[in-house]
Amino acid sequence: MRRPQDAAVRPGRVAAFRTLLLETGMAADGSAGPAGPAGCLGIPAGKWGLAADIAASRGLRWSALWGEHRPPHLLVTALLAGGDGHLLLRTTLPEDRPALPSQALHYPAAARPERHLMDMFGVCFTGHPDPRRWTRHRGWPEGIHPLRREFPLAGAPAAETPPDSGYPFVPVTGEGVYEIPVGPVHAGIIEPGHFRFQALGEDVLRLEAHLGYVHKGIEKLAEGRDLAGLSRLAGRVSGDSTVAHAWAACQAAERAMGVEPPPRALALRAILAERERIANHLGDIGAVCNDVGFPFALVQCGRLRELCQRQSAAAFGHRLLMDCVVPGGVACELDPARIPELLKETAALRAEVGELMPLLLEYPSLQDRLRGTGVLPPETARRLGALGYVGRASNHQDDLRRDLPYPPYDRLEVEVPAYLEGDVAKRVRVRGDEIRVSLGLIETLLETLPGGPLAADCPAPGRECEGIGLVEGWRGETVAYLRLDAGGRVLRYFPRDPSWLNWPALEALIQDNIVPDFPVCNKSVNGSYSGHDL
């Protein structure tokens, strides 16, 4: 049964925004932009901030920002989204004095990506509210920008790396206010990130995160790779989102080259993506409950997640489904004899989740700790551009599978659960709802699985080409930009994990909560360190 959504959501319209900019002469038609579902407008550098101001006033969502060094210029691209699609804004800057008006004044979501671009390419964003370094920690000296063409992949490491101890966290002062530094090294087996709390008593007045400690050079590593190497790398941007990132990268390549994957491959990709969603949601529901002293849920969800991953290994050859998505299709076949078994396993998981979730959602002592905790108001979620379950629990309902469906979702009906409360309880509930939706999608895909080949040929394009990949991963909208040379090797790869937009939501929702609630609030968001620290 379709779950009614709780309030009308009216996102801005890209087409009207595009027409306005063209008619007023603020932009030129960039019809030669990347292949994919996004149109492209050329924006004069001086109008960059004004374009964002108009877009924000018309309700468009800010999605991503990336740069590219094409000597003697830098090409900067921003991605906007509306209810009728996506739009790219592009501008060109001289490499020796690159400067742009900041879009962060109009879109808070742009603040950290602009700092990343400043670090990696040396672009100066005038009027930026926070010009501190972000990704490029003290290990890199001033004036070094690792994504410029001349910077070598191996870098030029100093004999001794300076300690990263001087990051100027924003202070909060007042009688009784104190600071709690957490990280970057944590007690648990998680990746590094520094969280600086200012608190009064037990109440959190402010939280500021500092990330970038596991910067891997993904964007630089991609340069020069062939498509097979690219898909393997994309599948490791964030290990728990290997299907989403690999699919987005392959989709970008296929659109750039005009390759259409066969229907069977597309259906199998969707099955893999929904299985990835189910496994991660199960793990996180259990972990959220465990963080407030309800280990029963951790045990049960952990058991179900383990079963799901073992079934993935048996059916597709890998517990995490790594390297299953390849350019042109998939690298894993599904034995027809296994389909009835997978349907049986799906029904069994539906029954178990159907018994477990009502218990968790109504258990008084558990809900007493989750309801009203870590509230992200709908307006704040909209302003930050929160994605996936984080946004949907705050009525920010975007879902590419339903709104801008790509094959095979264009032949499926995708329900998108959404709520208004925006607390930890609703983030858990959205995940439970999404497991149910994913199980239904898997059943439909298995019952209607097309025959035919697993992959299409991806010959060298014979010309430079570029494409955009947009995939709804389990964390939300996953973006990939790709430019290839005539031989099919990567000139530029940029992946954007949803975590870029959801980490700031954690800072917003923890305010006025008590310090001991930080772990459960953090787990309910579960941003990816690896997906952020490219």
Disulfide bonds with the S-S distance in Angstrom:
none
